[in-house]
Amino acid sequence: MKIFFISFILSALIVPISMAAPNNDDLANATNISTLPTSLQQDSTGATNEINEAGPTCLNNEPSPSVWFKYTASASQTVVFDTFGSDYDTNISIWNNNEHPLIPMDCNDDHSNLEQSLINAELKAGITYYINVGGYNGEGGNLTLNAKQVNALTNDNLANAIAIGDDSTYSNTQTTKSATIETGETIASCNKNGATSSVWYKYSPSANQRAVFNTSGSDYNTVLSVWSGATHPLTEVECNDDNGGPQSQIAANLTANKIYYINVATGKTSPGAISEDTGLLNFSMSTPPINDNIADAIQISEAFPYTNTQNTGGATTEKNESNPSCATSSDASIWYLFNPSSDYNNVTFSIPNASFDAALSIWQGSEFPLTELACSDNAVTPDNTVESQITIPLKANTDYYVDINGVDGESGTTTLQVEEGKTDFAIAAQPQPQTVGGCQNATLTVVLNNNEGKVIEATDDPVGNQWETGVTLPFSYEWYQGESGDDSNLVSEVENNPVVSVKPDTTSNYWVRVTNPTGSVDSAATTVTVDDSVNNGAGLDVNGNSMSTKAHFCGSVTESLQSKVNLTSITQQDNAVIRFTINVDPKHVKKTADVLMLGVYKNDNVTQYYMRNGSNWELWNGDIASFAAAQTDVNLPESFEIIIYDGLLAGLPGSLEVYSGYRFENGGIFYSGDSIKFTVK
């Protein structure tokens, strides 16, 4: 047998970059917190660890490159320190003493299952405390450190409800320990498991108003409700439990000069999820953006470029509103609506330089739940900055809803920018026509170049999130059967690989849609002609001489027995189904033969040949006479399928080639002239 191999060698050049450490990288230069409340922002990139610096206890005392803050309590007080609003996974710890090694007091990583952290610390007057913020696996980024005093419990009863001033925003951080339920107090309808305690606020707007009440950042499971009336029992207006997590949020339409009471009660969760008791309550009120609801979506003007800047504070999610697919933990969205007057090949929607982690998504439909068309969170743009960006084609006189959603409920200032899309690549060479035999695969390729005309090689190494040629990753290649633009019959979809193997049943046209974050380009259609007179089988007699045959061997690698998508590469964690359909030479039908299977494995260090002996794969030494049979004494039908392998290929990174065939008693072998070739990553 003739064995052919294709190997690809990838190499990467890693250039270390020296980065200056932040000013407060060391304990001696800790940033001083002088007043409460405060919110400090900085870039923590390049942070290090000092000699003798102990690791946080919640990280098993493992040092985490970090920055330092300090606070001297003017009186005995309880203070909350948190990292909400940071754009990376943080941990926070508080320490005593004035030099390394410090004395640990408390530590938190991932408060309430979020990537941000919170500490509720009881501090003594005159003592200086050091606050340390590190990043997961040494990560750094845009850090926000918030500090605020915890107020005592004064609003346990309705008569002592804390009054919210006539303002658009309000917040209060307090302890709810020792809170109770009053006699005659009605439990909120959405608090299915009952409440053991609650606290009260009251608010009377001077004008008709939509207000948002929120308990995000609290350290226990809360149930939030709004009531009207003067004494118990009150009348419930709105109720919410677990707004995408153990905390709660309500958006309520309020009437001018009417008194409303806002109740925060305990709720119950599964054991270990979050405290079922009282604790730290972070209560806030805000006014939602004007486009908080999809019915109030801001109309996008077609005078490109279009921009709109607003603050998303107080944004909510509506009933039956779906989370965007690229940010499943989100609960603060605003809406825009675009209805173009003409078709566009590409329109780019982006939110550059948002002050919070924001996901961007495009939807269609007339009511919730809508149909998502595209979603982006932290795309890498052509200038190598990170933002959310989508480029898609649009049809005239069609409604497209644009959603900006805060990841993990974050909010802040954002700008939506809309402009006609310009891709950073083009098709340099179209897929070429081919003729294949019955059951043969056709290999189709599209060649791209960048805007400077340089060809994008399939073997280029990615540098960060770009190819060496400067185009934006990832590339998606969607191959379709049919005329160009007809996307009703998807054949294959892969990332960063311009080559596809297709197996046509009849003569067909194929084309590809190439997409990256800057847009998409459709290729022209090319024809793959199926010619049954082309023979892809080969034969050898007992002496090794070639013999002609009309047998066809059609091989494929798929992810399941049902899948028809032929793969050219898989990972070690993927299931692989390797099989051949054998169309027997008409003169061999109903004769008895043995079925043969051969595998060739190659990596950088070794090339090994394997034969299937019954149900077992064994090493083969290359001697034709000693080649074992996978199946013996098979009465050959006109056509039959054999499963060569079905399972994982763990521990076999490299390239594989697989052949099949059948052998007669006289030693004559008829086999697949074209092998199955694929790589294992």
N, C-alpha and C positions, 0 to 999 in steps of 0.2 A: 504493500500500500504506500502511496505517496502522502506524506504528512506535510502540511504547510502551517506556519505559525505567523501570527501578527502580534507584536508586542509594542507597547507604548511606554516610554520612560519619561516620568515627570520629575522636575526638579524645581526647587524654590529657593530664592535668595532672600534671606532674612537680614535686614539691616537694623541693628539696634539704634534706638533714638534716645539720647540723653534728655531727660525732662526735669526742670527745676522743681524742687519740693515746695509745697505751700508754705506761707509765712508761719503758720501755726502747726507745722509738722512736729515740732518738739514741745515737750511739756513746759519748758522755760519760756516759750513764746506763745503760750495758750491765749486765745482771743478772749478778752474779758467781756462778760455779760454784766452790764451796769444797771439796767432797768428791766422791769417786767411789765407787760408782756413784750417780747421781742421776737423778731424773725431775721436771721442772718443768712446770707447767701454767699457761697464761694465755690471756686473750682478746687476740688480735692485731688485732682490728677497728680500723680508723682509722689504721693505721700509714702513715708517709710516708717520703720520701727526704730526706736532708740535702743541702746544697750541697756539691759536689765528691765526693759519694758515688758510687763506681764500681759498675757493674753486675756481677753474677756472670759469670764467664767461660763457664759452661755455658749461659748465656742470651744469648750473643753480646754480652756487656757492656751489656745493656739494664738500666737500674735497675728494681728491683722493690720496691715499698713493703714495708718489712721492720722487724724488731725485732732487738736485739743482745744477745748474751751474751759473757762473757769467762771465760777459764780460764788460770791460771798453773801450769805444770807444776812440781811439786816435785822431779821427777827426770826424766831422759830416759825417755819411755814412748810407747806407742802407745795412742791413745784413739779410741773410736767415738762419733760424735755422730749421732743420728738423730731423725726426727720421727714415728716410728711411734705411732699412737694419735691423731694430729691428725685433725680432721674436714674438712679442705680440702686442696687440691693445693698442696704446699709445694716449695720449693727451699732448699738449705742450702749455705753456703760458709764457708770459714775463711780468716782474713786475719792478716797480721803488720803491725807498725808501731803507732803510738799516735794517729794523727790522719789525717783524710782528705787526699789519697787513700791508702788502705791498699795493701799489697802482697798480691795474691792467692796463695793456696797450693793450694787445691783447691775443687772445686764439684761438686754432684750435684743432678740433677733427675730424679725418678721412678726410684728405685732398683728394679732387677729388674722394670721395667715397672709398678710400683705408683705411686700418686700421692704417696707419701711418699718421703723422701730420707734418704741415709746417707753419711757421710764416715768413712773410716778414716785417721786422721792420725798421723804420727810427730812427736812434740813433743820439744823440748829443754828441759832443766832451767832454771828461772828466767825463761823467756820467757812473756810474756802474749800469748795468742792471742784473737782476736775471732771469734765465730761469729755469722753472719748468717742469719736465716730469713725468706724472702719467700714471697709467694703468687702463684699463676698469675693473670696479668692483674690484679694488684693485689688479689686475693682475700685475705680474712682470716677468722678464726674461732677455734675452740678449739684452741690449739696445745699439743702435748706435745713437749718437748725432752728426750731421754734422752742420758746420757753415761756411759760405762763404760770401764774400762781393758781392753786386750787382753792376755791372758796368753800367755806363751811356750809353744812346743811342748815338752811333757814326756811326752806319752802316745802316742808313735809306735808303741810295741810293746805287745803284750798284757800283758806282765809289769809294765809301767808304767802300766796303765790308771788313770785318775783315779777315785777312789772317791766315789760319791754317798752322802751321809749318809742315815740313815733319816728322811726328811722327805717331805712331800707335794709340795714344790716345790724346784727346783734350776735354776740357770742358770750357764753359763760361756761367756765370750767369749774366743776364743784365735786365734792364728795357726796355720795348718797348713802353712805353707811349709816345705819340706824333708822333709815326711812321706814315708814309704815303705810298701811292702808287705813283710811278713815272709816268710821261708822257711816254706812249709807253710800259709800263710794262705789260707783258702778265700774266693773271691769270692762275694758275695751273689747269690742266684739271680735277683733282679730287676735286677741290674746287667748288662744285656744286652751292653753294649759293653766290659766289663772295667773295672778300676780301676788307677790308677797309684800311689795312695797312700791311707792311711787312718789314723785315730786311734781310741783306745779309751777307754771308760768302763766301770765296773762298778757293779752295784747288787744288794743283797740285802734284800728287804723283810722286816720283822719279822712281817707278817701277810699273808694272801692279799690281793692288791691288783690293781686295774686302773690302769696307768700310761700316760701319754702322753709320748712322746719326740718332739722337734721340732727342726728346723734352720732355722726361719723367721728371716729377717734376715741369713742368710749371704750372701756375695757371690760364691759359686761354686756350681756344680751338685753337689748332694750326693745320696748314696744311703745310706739309714739301715737298719740291720739289728740284730736282737737274737739273741743266741746263748747256748747253755748248754754246759757242759763246763769243763775246767780248762786244757787246752793245745790247741794246733793239732794236728789239725783239729777245730774246734768243730762243734756241731750247731745248725743255723739254726732259730730259733723264729718270727720274723716278719721281713718285708722290705718296704720301700717306696721307690719312686723317683718323684719328681715328683708331689707331692700338690697338684694344681691349679697347678703351677708348677715351677721348678727345685729348690725345697727339698722336704724330705721330712717325713713324720709317721707315727708308728706308735702305735696303741693296743693294748697287750698285757696279757693276764691273767697275772699273776705269782704264783708259789707262795711261801709264807712260808719264809724262811731259805735259799732257793735262790739261788745266785750266778748273775747274768746279766751277760753282756758286751754292751755296746752299741757298735757300730762305725759310724763315719761315714767313708764312702769317696768318692772323686771319681767323678763320672759324666760322660758326654759328651752334649753337646747340639749343635744346629745352629750353624754358625759365626755369631758375632755376637750370639747370644741372651743368653749369659752366660758368664763365664770357664769353660773346661774344666780349669783348673789349680786348685791349692790356693790358699787365701787367708784370708779372715776367716770363721771358723766361729762361729756363735751357736747353742749347744746348750742345750736346756732339757728339764726333766722336770716334769710336773704330774699331778695327779689329775683325771680328767674329772668333770664334774657327774653326779649320780645319774641324770639323764634324758638322758644323752648319746646313747643308742640309743633308737630308736622303741619297742622292746619294753619299755623302762623309762619310757615317757612318764608324766608326772605327771598324775593325774586332776584335771580342773577341776570344782570344786564349783558347783552351780547356785544357790547362795546369793549372788546378785549384790549389790554388786559383788565380784568375785573378784580377789584380787591374790596374786602370788607373786614374791618377789625372790630372785635368786641371782647368783652369779658364773659366767660361762661359760668361765673359764680352763681350758684343757685339753680343751675340747670338740672333737670330731672329726666326720668324715662317714663313713657306713657304705658298704659295697660296694653299688653300683647306686643310691645315694641321689642324686637329681637336685638340681641347683642351682635355687633359686627364680628365676623368670623375670625379676624386677626387680633381681636382683643376681647376675649370671652368674659373678662371681669371688668365691666364698665357700667356706669349708671348715671351719667350726666351728659346729655346730648343736646345739640342745637341743630336746626335744620335750614337748608336752602333748597330752592327749586329752580331748575333750569329747563327751559323749553326752547331749543334752538330753532331758528327759522329756516335753516338749511342743513344738509348733511355735512358732517365733519369727519375726515379720515382719522383725526386724533385731536382730543381736547385734554389738556393737562390741568388737573385740580391738585393744589398743594397747600400745605399749611406750614410755611417756613417760619422758623424761630419762635415757635409756641413756647410759652413759659411753663408748660406742663406736658406730661406724656399724653399726647392726643392721637387717636386713631381716626382715619378718614375712610369713609365708605360711600358707595354710590348704590342707589336702590331704585326699583320700579314697583309700581302697584298703586292701587287707589285707597287701600286701607291696610292696617296691620293684621297679620304679619306681611311685610313687604318681601320682595325678591331681591336678594343682594346680587349686584353685578360685579363689584370689585371692592377690595379692602386693602388698606395699607397702614402699617404702623412701623415707623422708623425705617423707611426706604433710604437707600444710599443714592444720592443724586449725582449728576455729572461732575459737579465741582467737589465731590467726595464729602459733602456735608450730609448729616442725617436729619431727615424730616419725613413726614407722611406725604406721599405723592401717588397719584393715579393718573394714567393716560389711557383713554379708551376712545373708540369711535362712537359717534352719536348720530342719531337719525333725526331728521327734521320733524317738527311738530309732535315731539314725544316728551313726556314729563320725566325728568331725572331728579330724584331727591338726593341731596348731598348731606351727609351726617358727619358732624364732628363730635366725637365721643371721648370723654375723659377716661383713660385707663385707670382702673381701681378707684373710680369716682373722683379723680383729680379734676381741678378746674383752674382757670387762669385766663390770661390774655392770649388770643390767637388771631391770626389773619388768614382768611381764605383767599387764595389767589387762583384765578381761572384764566387760561390763555390757550391759544391754538397750539397744539402739541408739535414738537420738533424732535424726531428721533435722533439719537447719536450714532446710528448705524444705517446701512443700506445693504440691499442684496447685490453682491458683485457678480455672482454666477448662479443662474437658475438651475433647478433640478433637471437632469438630462434624461431623455427617453432611453428605454432599455427593452430588450427582448429576452425573455426567460422561458425555460421549459416548464412543462406541467409540473406542479409541486415545487418549483424552484422559488427561492426568495430573491427579491430585487432589492438592491441597496441604493437608496436615494440620498443625495447630499445637496445641501444649499451652502453657498459660500458668501460670507458677509464681509464688509469692510467698514471702517470707521469714517467719520466725516472728513478725514484727511486723505482718504483713499487707501489706507493701509489695510491689508487683508487680516481678518481675525482668524487665527489658526485654531483648529480644534484642540491642539495640544498646548496652547498658551497656558501658562500658569496664572491663576488668579493672584492679584496683589491686593490684599484687603478685600474690598468688595467690587473690584474692577478687574477686567482683563488687562494684560500688559499694554494692549492697544488703547486703553483709556475709555472703553465703553462700559456702560453700567450693567452690573449683574443684579439679579439672575436673568438669563435668557430662557425663555420657554419656547419650545418648538412643538407646535400642534400640526400634525400631518392629517390631511383629510383626503378621502376618496371622492372624486367628482371634479366639477369645474371650479376654477379659482373663485373664491368668495362664497361658495356653497359649503357651509360648515355643519351640515346635517349628518355627516358620516365621519366621525372622528376615528382615526386608525391608531394613532400613537401620540402620546404627550410626554416629553422628557425635558429636563433642564440641562443647559450648557452642553448639549451634544447635537451637532447639526446633521448627524447621520442616522438614518432609520432603515430597518429591514422590514419589508412588507411582503406578504405572500398572496398575490392576487389569484382568484379563482378563474377570472376571465380577463381579457384585455380591458384596462381601466385607466382613467386619468387620476393623477395625484398632485396635490399642492401643499404648501406649508405656510402657516402663519407664525411669524417670528415676533416675539414680544419681550420687551424688557421694561423697566419702570419709566422709560422715556416715550414709550409708544409701541406700535405694532406695524409690521409690513407684511403684505401677502405676496407670495411668489406667483409666478405664472404656473399653469398646470402643465404637467408632462405626462406622456403616455407610456405605460408599461404594457408591452405586448406579450401575451402568453402564446407560445408556439409549442404545441405538443410534440412536434417532430424533433425538437431539441432534446437531446438525451443527456441527463445529468447523472446517469449511473455509469459505473465502470466495472470491468471484469478482468480476472486473472485466472489462467489455467494452472495446473499443478506445478508447472515449470516456471511460473512467474511471467508468462507472456500475456499481453493484453488481449482481451476478447470484447467484442462489441455486444451491446445489450440494449433492450428497450425498457429496462426497468427504471423506475423513478423512485427517488428517496427524498421525501419532504420532511425536513427536521425543524424543530422549533424549541425555544425556551420560553415558558410562560410562568406566571406566578401561581396558577391553579389549573386544575384539569378543565375548568369551564372557560378560562380566559383564552382569547384569540390574539392578544397583543404580544407579538414576538419581541423578546428582550435581548439586547446586546450586552447588557451588564446588569449585575445584581449585587447586593451586599451579602455579607456572611449571615445576616439576620433575616434575609428574605427566603421564603419558600421558593424552590426551583423545581419545575416540572420539565424534564428533558424527554422528548419523544420524537419518533419518526413515524410517518405514514409511508408504507412501502407499497408502491404499485408494481406488482410482479410482472416481469417480462412474459408476454402471452404464451411463449413456448415453454415456460416453466410452471404454469398454473397446474395444480393438482399433483405436482411432483413432490417428493419428500426431501426436505433439506433441514439443516441446522441453522438457527438464527444467531448471528454474531454481533457483539457490541464491543467497541474499542473507545477508550478515553485517553487523551493525552493532556497531562497537567504540566504547566511550566510556570516557574517564578524566577526571580533573579539568580537563584542558586542551583536549581535542579530542573531536569526534564524527566518525567516519569510516564511510562506507558502502562495502561491498565486494561485487562480483559475481563469480561463478565463470565464467570464460571458458575452456571446455574443462577442462584440468587446472590452470589458473592462477587465482589470486585477484587481481583488479584493482580499483582504486578506481572507484567509480560516482558520477556527478555528479547522480543523481536523475531523469534523463530516462528515462521508461519506454521510449521508442522505441529508445534505445541500449543497453538491458539485454541483455547477451550470455547465451548458453545454456551450461550445463555439459555437457549431452548433447543431441544433435540427432536428429530423426527416430526417436523411440522409439515402437515399437508398444506402446501401453499395455496391460498385463495387468490383471487384477482387483486385484492387490496386488503391490507390489514395494518393496524397500529400497534406499536410496541412502546411501552413506557420504560425508558432507560433509567430514570431516577426521579424520585419524588420526595423532596425533603430539603433540609438546610445543608449548606456547604460551609459550615463553620470550620475555621482553621485552614481554609484553602484559598487564601488570597493569591491571585495570579490570573493566568489565562487558561482556558479549557477548550479543547477541541474534541468533538464526539462524532464517531462514525457508526453506521450500522450496515448489515449485509446478511446474505444467506449463502450457505456452502453445501454443495452436493457431495455425495459419497466419493465421487471420482476426484475430489480436491478442487474443483472449480469454485471460485468465489465471485459473487456479484455484490457490489457495495456502493455506498454513496460517494460519488466523486466530489460532491460538495459537502463538507462537514458542517456541523453546528459549531460556531465559534462565539465565545462570549467571555467576559471578564468577571472575576469575583473580587469585590472591594471589601 
